[in-house]
Amino acid sequence: MESTFNPILHVEDNENDVVLVQRALGAASISHPLQIVRNGARAIDYLLGQTPFERREFYPLPCLILLDLDMPLVNGMEFLKWRQNHPVFQRIPVIVLTLSQRPADVAAAYEAGANSYLAKPLTFEELVDIAKAINLYWLGHNSFATRSSGESAACSLPGSLVRSGIPAAVSF
């Protein structure tokens, strides 16, 4: 079954974390396709529709971004600051999911426009709990702004469309 919902963009350079998040989203019955990029520079390319992401039918704008902070090239904080200068992308919620629990990092992320800040948990079960919370709040109860074209972010899933299993993932 192919999803008609916009993807979740996972910005993460650690392959183990990518796999764990993918499995946790599946365990939380999140049906959205998962697009994976390895750093903030690729996330910017994805959002702007630059090579290799220029075909929006294959790489639609995400409805949600999961963002690590500690990455090469353009780190998560630099990505957030870039996003602040591009209002069209500020409508896409960003959940920081990172190892750091330092108060200065939390404050800086919120100041740079993060919508949520979560520390990566120590167990897979805790990660599944986080994924369930994301599903319930961000993909379920949250209201998404429409784009200037009137197009919806297509994030909310009616209960009848939620299915279990690992979401499709594409990695760059």
Secondary structure, 3 states (H helix, E strand, C coil): CCCCCCCEEEECCCHHHHHHHHHHHHHCCCCCCEEEECCHHHHHHHHHCCCCCCCCCCCCCCCEEEECCCCCCCCHHHHHHHHHCCHHHCCCCEEEEECCCCHHHHHHHHHCCCCEEEECCCCHHHHHHHHHHHHHHHHHHCCCCCCCCCCCCCCCCCHHHCCCCCCCEEEC
